[in-house]
Amino acid sequence: MPHFLLEIGFEEMPARFLSGLVDESRAFFAAALAQAKLDAPAVTAFATPRRLVVSVPELAVTARQEEELVTGPPEKVGFGADGAPTPAAIGFAKGQGKDVADVFVMETGKGRYLALKKNTGGESALELLPAICLDMVKKLSFPKRMRWGSRDFAFGRPVHWFVALLGDAVVPFALDDIVSGRETRGHRIMGPGPFAVPTAGDYFAIIRDQGKVVLDAKEREAMVRSQAEALAKEAGGTAVINPALLAEVTGLTEYPVVILGRLDPKFLDVPREVLITSMETHQKSFAVENADGSLLPVFLTTLGLAPGNLELVRRGWQRVLTARLEDARFFWEADLGTDIETWQKKLESVVFLAGLGSMRDKARRLERLCGLIAEMAGKPEVMLEASQAGGLAKVDLVSDMVGEFAELQGVMGGIYIRRKGQSKSVSRAVAEQYLPAGPDSPVPPTLAGAILSIADKADTLAGCFGLDMAPTGAADPYALRRAALGICRIVIEHGLRLDLMELLQAALDGYGDAKFKVDRTRVLARLLDFFGQRLKAYFMGRGFDTLVVEAAAGASFTDIAQLAARIDALATFAAKPDFDQAVLTFKRAANIIRKQGVGAGVPLTGVVKEALLAEQPDKDLAAACEAVFPRYDALFDTGDYAAVFDLLYELRPAVDAFFDNVMVMCDDMDVRLNRLNLLKSLVDRLGRVADFAALQV
């Protein structure tokens, strides 16, 4: 089986595009080959800033031949009363490349239909591959596309060449005036080429040895890491390797070379966070730290080639980074000379949202809301420090340092207020207020930080929804989905027993008489629905079955921590072998109450009258409920939802016997109402853990 290789050569592609291109091209080619019936044990893909490569080490020479059964129109449409084929039958045969004589009638589950058998496959790979290659080039997706010159098609960056080989044969295709061939190019400086590639299998040795290109991103990443760690060890420390930066520098180079530069020790007076941010953000460089976590006056940077004059290059990097750090040092010293009261006054002129006051107003709301959240959650021990953190949360927004390094907001606030006399717990809470920054970001580790983060996000959500700025479609300029998800994660991971409705109402109340564009009752309803959708997406994203999540959330979702525990318990219950039968039993009760409760004539209370228990199944079910309900309520109140679901097995025989032997909707209205109330008492308790009607089995 010959080796197939496709290389798309282009101008430098942004590093953030590469991972997606690798995954997409590999998946596309695997699917396209399978659809074309070209057998291939494996499909691999690689990307560098200047090329995307798809490799199929073993590809079938011809497409697999198969006989397919194709069905057409119904018999009565395909043949007339005289048995002659109609235009529908003739057209069906012609569309499949067959003669109408090949058509026959077959029985199906839906009746008698026309059918025929045809052979597919057998085409050579060299015939099929050009269209597959061309289709992939056209369909690859990018965050941003561009067109260049007079070309019609768009791509992430201008394309300069295609290499397409099946064994030693060129796979011919063209896109505008770019024609596939066997000529590749290497590293722009160290091995520019061009190089002729005799066979697909020869490509990898040529591109590495002559072109000086390391194709595999994992290998380039390992080179950066190992070189950085070795140089840091020589300097007496350990490299501070940010995974995101490591992935970025890996995507910026085709042949990574790490060098070590030195800094003036005076810069070490600047906080570690500032130094690392400046190195990583501005210079794509790694810091080096001691065993105690303090930074050394050195940095590690990644070049895209082996330099001819290492010292000259090193001095250039040192000069540029020094200029950046001089700015940071100036901002640090200037900020230390400014008192907190001055910053708070400046916040009065910083607009939060048009119509909703200043950032100073927001800080006042946070101070109040943090105290309320601590009280709601039953955490009075952090009420004072959380409130203090809320009042100081936004002071660093007007600092010189955050003006230069916006990504340090919150972090610098924590550092500054600690330096200006606040407690460690308050400063840590301020530093953690923007966590989590994304789905994979950690939540605030401290309780005060968690409460401040919840307050900040809830205040923003309330204000934006009040101004009718709820997310629509893909547009979410204020990151409100992330804010809601952040609140959910914090509550779950800290195990906080907060009522979501109370939290959101408190956030809305904080705006006082501010003029919203949406009625506040409607704002609260929309916020609750928004959180409900986010919670369902969150739990389904964690792998829980959709129906389990829907059923648990259908009971209630305003106590988020409780919802998480109920979903865990319901998922365990759903994994049991007799789950389906148990659900059918209790779902039947829920459906009867939902459908017949309104038609009962009077409101159902769930109160059962013993004198109206007319038959033994009535009495047995009432006795079972009386025995189980106190334990059920106690277990529910302690949060032992797994034990709650286990109790359903005690109730189920009595419920089954009740349904098998009595007619709920009997003629005697008093007995009917009593039976409905008996079921109502059962359904009310079931409905506290899950909406059984939502479970489809």
C-alpha positions as CSV (number, residue, x, y, z in Angstrom):
1,M,0.0,0.0,0.0
2,P,1.6,3.3,-1.1
3,H,2.2,6.3,1.2
4,F,0.1,9.4,0.5
5,L,1.2,12.9,1.6
6,L,-0.3,16.3,1.2
7,E,1.5,19.5,2.2
8,I,-0.1,23.0,2.0
9,G,2.6,25.7,2.2
10,F,1.6,29.2,3.2
11,E,2.9,32.4,4.7
12,E,3.3,32.5,8.5
13,M,0.0,31.3,10.1
14,P,-1.0,32.6,13.6
15,A,0.0,30.1,16.3
16,R,-3.6,30.0,17.6
17,F,-4.8,28.6,14.3
18,L,-2.5,25.6,14.1
19,S,-4.0,23.1,16.6
20,G,-7.5,23.5,15.1
21,L,-6.1,22.9,11.6
22,V,-4.3,19.7,12.6
23,D,-7.5,18.2,14.2
24,E,-9.8,19.4,11.4
25,S,-7.6,18.2,8.5
26,R,-7.0,14.8,10.1
27,A,-10.7,14.3,10.8
28,F,-11.7,15.6,7.3
29,F,-9.3,13.3,5.5
30,A,-10.2,10.2,7.6
31,A,-13.9,10.8,6.8
32,A,-13.3,11.5,3.1
33,L,-11.2,8.4,2.6
34,A,-13.9,6.3,4.4
35,Q,-16.6,7.8,2.2
36,A,-14.6,7.1,-0.9
37,K,-14.0,3.5,0.4
38,L,-10.2,4.0,0.3
39,D,-8.9,1.9,3.2
40,A,-6.3,3.6,5.4
41,P,-5.3,2.2,8.8
42,A,-4.1,5.6,10.0
43,V,-4.3,9.3,9.1
44,T,-1.9,11.8,10.8
45,A,-1.5,15.6,10.5
46,F,1.1,18.1,11.4
47,A,1.4,21.9,11.3
48,T,4.1,24.5,11.6
49,P,3.8,28.3,11.0
50,R,4.4,27.7,7.3
51,R,2.8,24.4,6.4
52,L,0.0,21.9,7.1
53,V,0.8,18.3,6.3
54,V,-1.5,15.3,6.1
55,S,0.1,11.9,6.0
56,V,-1.4,8.5,5.2
57,P,1.4,5.9,5.6
58,E,-0.7,3.1,4.0
59,L,-3.5,3.8,1.5
60,A,-5.4,1.4,-0.6
61,V,-4.5,1.6,-4.3
62,T,-8.2,1.2,-5.3
63,A,-11.5,1.9,-3.6
64,R,-13.2,-1.1,-2.0
65,Q,-15.8,-2.7,-4.2
66,E,-19.2,-3.3,-2.6
67,E,-22.7,-4.2,-3.8
68,E,-25.3,-1.8,-2.5
69,L,-29.1,-2.2,-2.4
70,V,-30.8,1.0,-3.4
71,T,-34.5,1.5,-2.8
72,G,-36.7,3.8,-4.9
73,P,-40.3,4.8,-5.2
74,P,-43.3,2.6,-4.0
75,E,-44.4,-0.2,-6.4
76,K,-47.7,1.5,-7.2
77,V,-45.8,4.6,-8.4
78,G,-43.1,2.7,-10.3
79,F,-45.4,0.3,-12.2
80,G,-48.7,1.0,-13.9
81,A,-51.8,-1.2,-13.7
82,D,-50.5,-3.1,-16.8
83,G,-47.2,-3.9,-15.1
84,A,-45.3,-1.5,-17.4
85,P,-42.6,0.7,-15.7
86,T,-43.6,4.3,-15.3
87,P,-41.4,7.3,-15.8
88,A,-40.7,7.2,-12.1
89,A,-39.2,3.7,-12.4
90,I,-37.2,4.6,-15.5
91,G,-35.9,7.8,-13.8
92,F,-34.9,5.8,-10.7
93,A,-32.9,3.3,-12.8
94,K,-31.3,6.0,-14.9
95,G,-30.3,8.0,-11.8
96,Q,-28.4,4.9,-10.5
97,G,-26.7,4.3,-13.8
98,K,-28.8,1.1,-14.4
99,D,-31.3,-0.1,-16.9
100,V,-35.0,-0.3,-15.9
101,A,-34.8,-4.1,-16.5
102,D,-32.5,-4.3,-13.4
103,V,-35.3,-2.9,-11.1
104,F,-37.2,-5.3,-8.9
105,V,-39.8,-5.1,-6.1
106,M,-38.9,-5.8,-2.5
107,E,-40.9,-5.9,0.7
108,T,-40.0,-3.4,3.4
109,G,-41.4,-2.4,6.7
110,K,-43.3,0.3,5.0
111,G,-44.6,-1.7,2.1
112,R,-43.5,-2.8,-1.4
113,Y,-40.9,-0.6,-3.0
114,L,-38.7,-0.6,-6.1
115,A,-35.1,-1.6,-5.6
116,L,-32.0,-2.5,-7.5
117,K,-28.5,-3.7,-6.8
118,K,-25.4,-1.9,-8.0
119,N,-21.7,-2.2,-7.6
120,T,-19.8,0.7,-6.1
121,G,-16.1,1.4,-5.6
122,G,-13.2,0.1,-7.7
123,E,-11.9,3.6,-8.7
124,S,-8.2,4.1,-8.3
125,A,-6.9,6.3,-5.4
126,L,-5.2,8.5,-7.9
127,E,-8.6,9.3,-9.5
128,L,-10.3,10.1,-6.1
129,L,-7.6,12.0,-4.3
130,P,-7.5,15.2,-6.3
131,A,-11.1,16.0,-5.5
132,I,-10.5,15.1,-1.8
133,C,-7.5,17.4,-1.6
134,L,-9.1,20.3,-3.3
135,D,-12.3,19.9,-1.1
136,M,-10.2,20.0,2.1
137,V,-8.3,23.1,1.1
138,K,-11.5,24.9,0.3
139,K,-13.3,23.7,3.5
140,L,-10.7,24.3,6.2
141,S,-12.0,26.7,8.7
142,F,-10.2,29.7,10.2
143,P,-11.1,32.3,12.9
144,K,-10.3,34.8,10.1
145,R,-9.9,34.3,6.4
146,M,-8.2,36.4,3.8
147,R,-8.1,36.8,0.0
148,W,-5.0,38.0,-1.8
149,G,-4.1,39.1,-5.3
150,S,-6.7,38.2,-7.9
151,R,-7.5,34.8,-6.4
152,D,-11.1,34.0,-5.6
153,F,-10.7,31.5,-2.7
154,A,-10.0,32.5,0.9
155,F,-7.6,30.9,3.3
156,G,-6.1,31.7,6.7
157,R,-2.9,33.1,5.0
158,P,-1.7,33.3,1.4
159,V,-1.0,29.8,0.0
160,H,2.3,29.4,-2.0
161,W,2.6,25.7,-2.8
162,F,1.0,22.2,-2.7
163,V,2.9,19.0,-2.4
164,A,0.6,16.0,-3.2
165,L,2.2,12.5,-3.7
166,L,0.8,9.0,-3.7
167,G,4.0,6.9,-3.6
168,D,6.2,8.4,-6.3
169,A,3.2,9.8,-8.3
170,V,2.0,13.4,-8.1
171,V,-1.7,13.7,-7.2
172,P,-2.7,16.4,-9.7
173,F,-5.0,19.3,-8.7
174,A,-4.9,23.1,-8.9
175,L,-6.5,26.0,-7.1
176,D,-6.4,29.1,-9.2
177,D,-2.8,29.2,-10.5
178,I,-1.3,27.1,-7.6
179,V,-0.7,23.6,-9.0
180,S,0.2,20.6,-6.9
181,G,3.6,19.0,-7.4
182,R,6.6,17.4,-5.6
183,E,8.6,20.5,-4.7
184,T,8.6,21.6,-1.0
185,R,10.4,24.4,0.9
186,G,12.1,24.3,4.2
187,H,12.9,26.7,7.0
188,R,12.8,30.3,5.7
189,I,16.5,30.9,6.8
190,M,18.2,27.7,7.7
191,G,17.0,25.6,4.7
192,P,14.9,27.5,2.3
193,G,15.0,25.1,-0.6
194,P,13.2,24.3,-2.8
195,F,13.6,20.6,-2.5
196,A,12.3,17.9,-4.8
197,V,10.5,15.0,-3.0
198,P,10.9,11.8,-5.0
199,T,8.3,9.8,-3.0
200,A,5.8,10.5,-0.2
201,G,7.9,8.5,2.2
202,D,11.0,10.6,1.5
203,Y,9.3,13.8,2.6
204,F,9.9,13.6,6.3
205,A,13.7,13.0,6.1
206,I,14.0,15.8,3.5
207,I,12.0,18.4,5.4
208,R,14.0,17.7,8.6
209,D,17.5,17.1,7.3
210,Q,17.6,19.6,4.4
211,G,14.7,21.9,5.3
212,K,15.6,22.1,9.0
213,V,11.9,21.9,10.0
214,V,10.6,20.1,13.0
215,L,7.1,19.1,11.9
216,D,5.6,17.6,15.0
217,A,4.3,20.2,17.4
218,K,4.8,17.8,20.4
219,E,8.5,17.4,19.4
220,R,8.9,21.2,19.1
221,E,7.2,21.7,22.5
222,A,9.5,19.1,24.1
223,M,12.6,20.8,22.6
224,V,11.5,24.2,24.1
225,R,10.8,22.6,27.5
226,S,14.0,20.6,27.7
227,Q,16.2,23.5,26.5
228,A,14.5,25.9,28.9
229,E,14.8,23.6,31.9
230,A,18.5,22.9,31.1
231,L,19.3,26.6,30.9
232,A,17.3,27.4,34.0
233,K,19.2,24.7,35.9
234,E,22.5,26.2,34.8
235,A,21.4,29.5,36.1
236,G,20.6,28.0,39.5
237,G,16.8,27.9,39.2
238,T,13.7,26.4,37.6
239,A,11.9,27.6,34.5
240,V,8.4,29.1,35.1
241,I,6.7,27.5,32.2
242,N,3.2,28.7,31.4
243,P,1.5,26.0,29.3
244,A,-0.4,28.6,27.2
245,L,2.9,30.4,26.4
246,L,4.7,27.1,25.7
247,A,2.0,26.2,23.2
248,E,2.2,29.7,21.6
249,V,6.0,29.7,21.2
250,T,5.8,26.2,19.8
251,G,3.4,27.5,17.2
252,L,5.6,30.4,16.3
253,T,8.7,28.4,15.3
254,E,9.7,25.6,12.9
255,Y,13.0,25.0,14.6
256,P,13.0,26.3,18.2
257,V,16.1,27.4,20.0
258,V,15.9,28.7,23.6
259,I,18.5,31.2,24.9
260,L,19.0,32.7,28.3
261,G,19.2,36.5,28.9
262,R,20.0,38.5,32.0
263,L,18.3,41.4,33.8
264,D,19.4,44.1,36.2
265,P,18.6,42.8,39.7
266,K,17.0,46.1,40.6
267,F,13.9,44.9,38.7
268,L,13.3,42.2,41.3
269,D,11.9,44.8,43.6
270,V,8.8,44.8,41.3
271,P,6.2,42.2,42.2
272,R,6.7,38.7,40.7
273,E,3.3,38.9,38.9
274,V,4.3,42.1,37.0
275,L,7.7,40.7,35.9
276,I,6.2,37.5,34.7
277,T,3.4,39.2,32.9
278,S,5.8,41.6,31.2
279,M,8.1,38.7,30.1
280,E,5.3,36.5,28.9
281,T,3.0,39.1,27.3
282,H,5.4,41.5,25.7
283,Q,8.4,39.2,24.9
284,K,7.0,35.7,24.9
285,S,9.7,34.7,27.4
286,F,9.8,32.5,30.5
287,A,10.9,33.6,33.9
288,V,13.2,31.6,36.2
289,E,12.6,31.1,39.9
290,N,14.5,30.0,43.0
291,A,13.4,27.1,45.2
292,D,11.6,29.6,47.4
293,G,9.6,31.0,44.5
294,S,11.5,34.3,44.2
295,L,12.6,35.2,40.7
296,L,16.2,35.2,39.4
297,P,17.4,38.1,37.3
298,V,17.3,36.0,34.1
299,F,14.8,35.1,31.4
300,L,14.4,32.4,28.7
301,T,13.3,33.3,25.2
302,T,12.6,31.1,22.2
303,L,14.1,31.9,18.8
304,G,13.0,30.4,15.5
305,L,16.5,29.5,14.3
306,A,20.1,28.9,15.5
307,P,21.6,32.4,15.5
308,G,24.9,33.1,13.9
309,N,25.9,35.7,16.6
310,L,24.3,34.5,19.9
311,E,25.6,37.3,22.0
312,L,24.3,40.0,19.6
313,V,20.8,38.4,19.7
314,R,20.9,38.0,23.4
315,R,21.8,41.7,23.9
316,G,19.0,42.7,21.6
317,W,16.4,40.8,23.7
318,Q,17.8,42.1,26.9
319,R,17.6,45.7,25.7
320,V,14.0,45.3,24.6
321,L,12.8,43.6,27.8
322,T,14.8,46.0,30.0
323,A,12.8,48.9,28.4
324,R,9.6,47.1,29.2
325,L,10.6,46.5,32.8
326,E,11.7,50.1,33.3
327,D,8.1,51.1,32.5
328,A,6.7,48.5,34.9
329,R,9.1,49.7,37.6
330,F,8.1,53.3,37.1
331,F,4.4,52.4,37.3
332,W,5.0,50.4,40.5
333,E,6.8,53.1,42.3
334,A,4.2,55.7,41.2
335,D,1.3,53.6,42.4
336,L,3.0,53.0,45.8
337,G,3.0,56.7,46.2
338,T,-0.8,57.0,45.8
339,D,-3.2,56.4,48.6
340,I,-6.4,54.3,48.3
341,E,-8.6,57.3,49.0
342,T,-7.3,59.0,45.9
343,W,-8.0,56.0,43.8
344,Q,-11.5,55.7,45.2
345,K,-12.2,59.3,44.3
346,K,-11.0,58.6,40.7
347,L,-13.4,55.7,40.5
348,E,-16.2,58.2,40.6
349,S,-15.3,59.3,37.1
350,V,-15.0,55.7,35.7
351,V,-18.3,54.6,34.1
352,F,-19.4,51.1,34.9
353,L,-22.4,50.9,32.5
354,A,-24.1,53.9,31.0
355,G,-27.1,54.7,33.2
356,L,-25.9,52.5,36.1
357,G,-23.3,54.8,37.7
358,S,-19.6,54.7,38.2
359,M,-17.2,51.9,39.3
360,R,-17.2,53.5,42.7
361,D,-21.0,52.9,42.8
362,K,-20.3,49.3,41.8
363,A,-17.8,49.0,44.7
364,R,-20.4,50.2,47.1
365,R,-22.9,47.7,45.8
366,L,-20.3,44.9,46.1
367,E,-19.5,45.9,49.7
368,R,-23.2,45.5,50.6
369,L,-23.8,42.4,48.5
370,C,-20.7,40.5,49.8
371,G,-22.1,40.9,53.3
372,L,-25.5,39.6,52.3
373,I,-24.1,36.6,50.4
374,A,-22.0,35.6,53.5
375,E,-25.1,35.8,55.6
376,M,-27.2,33.9,53.0
377,A,-24.6,31.1,52.8
378,G,-24.3,30.9,56.6
379,K,-20.7,32.1,56.7
380,P,-20.8,35.0,59.2
381,E,-17.1,34.5,60.0
382,V,-16.1,36.0,56.6
383,M,-18.8,38.7,56.4
384,L,-16.6,41.6,57.5
385,E,-13.5,40.7,55.3
386,A,-15.7,39.9,52.3
387,S,-17.5,43.3,52.6
388,Q,-14.2,45.1,53.0
389,A,-12.8,43.3,49.9
390,G,-16.0,44.3,48.0
391,G,-15.5,48.0,48.8
392,L,-11.8,47.9,47.7
393,A,-12.2,45.5,44.8
394,K,-12.0,48.1,41.9
395,V,-9.3,50.6,43.2
396,D,-6.6,49.2,41.0
397,L,-8.5,50.0,37.8
398,V,-7.2,53.6,38.1
399,S,-3.7,52.6,38.9
400,D,-0.9,53.2,36.4
401,M,0.1,49.5,36.4
402,V,-3.3,48.2,35.4
403,G,-3.5,50.9,32.8
404,E,-0.4,49.3,31.2
405,F,-1.1,45.7,32.1
406,A,-4.9,45.3,32.0
407,E,-4.6,41.5,32.6
408,L,-3.3,42.3,36.1
409,Q,-6.5,43.9,37.4
410,G,-7.5,42.3,40.6
411,V,-4.0,40.9,41.1
412,M,-2.5,44.3,41.5
413,G,-5.4,45.4,43.6
414,G,-4.6,42.6,46.1
415,I,-0.9,43.6,46.1
416,Y,-1.5,47.3,46.6
417,I,-4.1,47.1,49.4
418,R,-1.9,44.7,51.2
419,R,1.1,47.1,50.9
420,K,-1.2,49.9,52.2
421,G,-2.2,48.1,55.4
422,Q,-5.2,45.8,54.6
423,S,-5.2,42.2,56.0
424,K,-3.9,39.3,54.0
425,S,-7.4,37.7,53.8
426,V,-8.9,40.9,52.3
427,S,-6.1,41.4,49.8
428,R,-6.3,37.7,48.7
429,A,-10.0,38.1,48.1
430,V,-9.5,41.2,45.9
431,A,-6.8,39.3,44.0
432,E,-9.2,36.4,43.3
433,Q,-12.3,38.4,42.3
434,Y,-12.1,37.7,38.6
435,L,-11.7,33.9,39.0
436,P,-12.7,31.7,37.3
437,A,-11.5,33.3,34.1
438,G,-12.8,30.5,31.9
439,P,-14.1,26.9,32.0
440,D,-10.7,25.5,32.8
441,S,-9.6,28.3,35.2
442,P,-9.7,27.6,38.9
443,V,-12.3,29.1,41.2
444,P,-11.2,31.4,44.0
445,P,-9.5,29.2,46.7
446,T,-10.5,31.4,49.6
447,L,-14.1,31.7,50.9
448,A,-13.9,35.6,50.9
449,G,-12.6,35.6,47.4
450,A,-15.4,33.2,46.3
451,I,-18.0,35.5,47.8
452,L,-16.5,38.6,46.2
453,S,-16.4,36.8,42.8
454,I,-20.0,35.8,43.1
455,A,-21.0,39.3,44.1
456,D,-19.1,40.9,41.2
457,K,-20.6,38.6,38.6
458,A,-24.1,38.7,40.0
459,D,-24.0,42.6,40.1
460,T,-22.9,42.7,36.4
461,L,-25.5,40.2,35.3
462,A,-28.3,42.1,37.1
463,G,-27.2,45.4,35.6
464,C,-26.8,44.1,32.0
465,F,-30.1,42.2,32.1
466,G,-31.7,45.3,33.5
467,L,-30.4,47.3,30.5
468,D,-31.7,44.6,28.1
469,M,-28.1,43.5,27.3
470,A,-28.7,39.8,27.7
471,P,-26.6,37.6,25.3
472,T,-28.2,36.9,21.9
473,G,-26.9,34.1,19.7
474,A,-23.1,34.1,19.6
475,A,-22.9,37.8,20.8
476,D,-21.9,38.1,24.4
477,P,-19.8,41.2,24.7
478,Y,-19.9,41.4,28.5
479,A,-19.1,37.7,28.9
480,L,-22.3,37.1,30.8
481,R,-22.4,33.4,30.0
482,R,-19.0,33.0,31.5
483,A,-20.1,35.0,34.6
484,A,-23.1,32.8,35.2
485,L,-21.1,29.6,34.7
486,G,-18.5,31.1,37.1
487,I,-21.1,31.6,39.8
488,C,-22.3,28.0,39.3
489,R,-18.8,26.6,39.6
490,I,-17.9,28.6,42.7
491,V,-21.1,27.6,44.5
492,I,-20.6,23.9,43.6
493,E,-16.9,23.7,44.3
494,H,-17.2,25.6,47.6
495,G,-20.4,23.7,48.5
496,L,-22.3,27.0,49.3
497,R,-26.0,26.7,50.1
498,L,-27.2,29.8,48.3
499,D,-30.7,30.3,47.0
500,L,-30.2,31.6,43.5
501,M,-33.4,33.6,43.5
502,E,-32.4,35.4,46.7
503,L,-28.9,36.1,45.3
504,L,-30.2,37.6,42.1
505,Q,-32.9,39.6,43.9
506,A,-30.3,41.0,46.3
507,A,-28.1,42.0,43.3
508,L,-31.1,43.7,41.6
509,D,-32.0,45.5,44.9
510,G,-28.5,46.9,45.0
511,Y,-29.2,49.2,42.1
512,G,-31.8,51.1,44.2
513,D,-33.9,53.4,42.0
514,A,-31.7,53.1,38.9
515,K,-33.8,53.2,35.8
516,F,-33.7,49.8,34.0
517,K,-35.1,49.2,30.5
518,V,-36.8,46.0,31.6
519,D,-39.3,45.5,34.4
520,R,-37.4,44.1,37.4
521,T,-39.8,41.2,37.8
522,R,-39.1,40.2,34.2
523,V,-35.4,40.7,34.8
524,L,-35.4,38.2,37.6
525,A,-37.4,35.7,35.6
526,R,-35.0,36.0,32.6
527,L,-32.0,35.7,34.9
528,L,-33.3,32.5,36.4
529,D,-34.0,31.0,33.0
530,F,-30.5,32.1,31.9
531,F,-29.0,30.3,34.9
532,G,-31.1,27.3,34.3
533,Q,-29.8,26.9,30.7
534,R,-26.2,27.4,31.9
535,L,-26.5,24.8,34.6
536,K,-27.9,22.2,32.2
537,A,-25.1,22.9,29.8
538,Y,-22.5,22.7,32.6
539,F,-23.7,19.3,33.9
540,M,-24.2,17.8,30.4
541,G,-20.7,19.1,29.6
542,R,-19.5,17.0,32.5
543,G,-20.9,13.9,31.0
544,F,-24.2,13.5,32.7
545,D,-27.1,12.2,30.6
546,T,-29.4,14.9,29.3
547,L,-32.6,13.4,30.7
548,V,-31.0,13.0,34.1
549,V,-30.0,16.7,34.1
550,E,-33.4,17.8,32.8
551,A,-35.2,15.7,35.5
552,A,-33.1,17.0,38.4
553,A,-33.3,20.6,37.2
554,G,-37.0,20.2,36.6
555,A,-37.5,19.7,40.3
556,S,-35.6,22.8,41.2
557,F,-32.2,24.4,40.4
558,T,-32.1,27.5,42.6
559,D,-30.0,25.7,45.2
560,I,-27.1,25.0,42.9
561,A,-25.1,22.9,45.4
562,Q,-28.1,20.8,46.1
563,L,-28.8,20.3,42.4
564,A,-25.3,19.0,41.9
565,A,-25.8,16.4,44.6
566,R,-29.2,15.4,43.3
567,I,-27.8,14.9,39.8
568,D,-25.0,12.7,41.1
569,A,-27.5,10.6,43.0
570,L,-30.0,10.4,40.1
571,A,-27.2,9.4,37.8
572,T,-26.3,6.5,40.2
573,F,-30.0,5.6,40.4
574,A,-30.3,5.6,36.6
575,A,-27.4,3.1,36.3
576,K,-29.2,0.4,38.2
577,P,-30.7,-2.5,36.1
578,D,-34.3,-2.0,37.2
579,F,-34.2,1.8,36.7
580,D,-36.6,1.8,33.7
581,Q,-39.4,-0.1,35.6
582,A,-39.0,2.1,38.7
583,V,-39.2,5.2,36.6
584,L,-42.4,4.0,34.8
585,T,-44.0,3.4,38.1
586,F,-43.4,6.8,39.6
587,K,-43.7,8.6,36.3
588,R,-47.3,7.2,36.0
589,A,-48.1,8.8,39.3
590,A,-46.6,12.1,38.3
591,N,-48.5,12.1,34.9
592,I,-51.9,11.3,36.6
593,I,-51.4,14.3,39.0
594,R,-50.3,16.6,36.2
595,K,-53.3,15.6,33.9
596,Q,-56.1,14.9,36.4
597,G,-55.2,17.3,39.2
598,V,-56.7,20.3,37.5
599,G,-59.9,18.4,36.7
600,A,-60.3,17.1,40.3
601,G,-62.8,19.9,40.9
602,V,-61.0,21.2,44.0
603,P,-57.3,21.9,44.7
604,L,-55.4,18.8,45.7
605,T,-53.8,19.1,49.1
606,G,-52.0,15.8,49.5
607,V,-54.0,15.2,52.7
608,V,-55.4,11.6,52.8
609,K,-58.6,10.7,54.7
610,E,-58.2,7.3,56.3
611,A,-62.0,6.6,56.2
612,L,-62.1,6.9,52.4
613,L,-59.4,4.3,51.8
614,A,-61.9,2.0,50.2
615,E,-59.8,-1.0,49.1
616,Q,-56.8,-2.8,50.5
617,P,-54.3,-1.4,47.8
618,D,-55.4,2.1,49.0
619,K,-54.6,1.2,52.6
620,D,-51.4,-0.6,51.7
621,L,-50.1,2.4,49.8
622,A,-51.1,4.9,52.5
623,A,-49.4,2.7,55.1
624,A,-46.2,2.5,53.0
625,C,-46.2,6.3,52.6
626,E,-46.8,6.8,56.3
627,A,-43.8,4.6,57.1
628,V,-41.4,6.0,54.5
629,F,-42.2,9.7,54.3
630,P,-40.6,10.7,57.7
631,R,-37.3,8.9,56.7
632,Y,-37.6,10.4,53.3
633,D,-37.9,13.9,54.7
634,A,-35.0,13.5,57.1
635,L,-32.7,12.1,54.4
636,F,-33.7,14.9,52.0
637,D,-33.0,17.5,54.7
638,T,-29.5,16.1,55.3
639,G,-28.7,16.0,51.6
640,D,-28.4,12.1,51.4
641,Y,-30.1,11.9,48.0
642,A,-28.7,8.5,47.2
643,A,-30.5,7.1,50.2
644,V,-33.6,9.0,49.2
645,F,-33.7,7.2,45.9
646,D,-33.1,3.9,47.6
647,L,-36.3,4.5,49.6
648,L,-38.3,4.5,46.4
649,Y,-37.7,0.7,46.2
650,E,-39.7,0.3,49.5
651,L,-42.5,2.3,48.0
652,R,-42.6,0.8,44.6
653,P,-44.4,-2.5,45.4
654,A,-47.3,-0.7,47.0
655,V,-47.5,1.8,44.2
656,D,-47.5,-1.0,41.6
657,A,-50.2,-2.9,43.4
658,F,-52.2,0.3,43.7
659,F,-52.2,0.9,40.0
660,D,-52.8,-2.8,39.2
661,N,-55.8,-3.2,41.4
662,V,-57.7,0.1,41.8
663,M,-59.2,2.7,39.4
664,V,-58.0,6.1,40.4
665,M,-60.7,7.9,38.5
666,C,-63.6,6.0,39.9
667,D,-67.2,7.2,39.9
668,D,-67.3,7.9,43.6
669,M,-66.0,11.5,43.7
670,D,-64.9,11.4,47.3
671,V,-62.9,8.2,46.8
672,R,-61.4,9.6,43.6
673,L,-60.3,12.8,45.3
674,N,-58.8,10.8,48.2
675,R,-56.9,8.6,45.8
676,L,-55.6,11.6,43.9
677,N,-54.5,13.2,47.2
678,L,-52.7,10.0,48.1
679,L,-50.8,10.2,44.8
680,K,-50.3,13.9,45.3
681,S,-48.6,13.3,48.6
682,L,-46.3,10.8,46.8
683,V,-45.6,13.0,43.8
684,D,-44.9,16.1,46.0
685,R,-42.0,14.2,47.6
686,L,-40.8,12.7,44.4
687,G,-40.8,16.2,42.9
688,R,-38.3,17.4,45.4
689,V,-35.6,15.2,44.0
690,A,-36.5,14.9,40.3
691,D,-39.2,15.6,37.8
692,F,-40.0,12.0,37.0
693,A,-42.3,13.0,34.1
694,A,-39.2,14.3,32.3
695,L,-37.5,10.8,32.4
696,Q,-38.3,9.0,29.2
697,V,-37.7,5.3,29.3
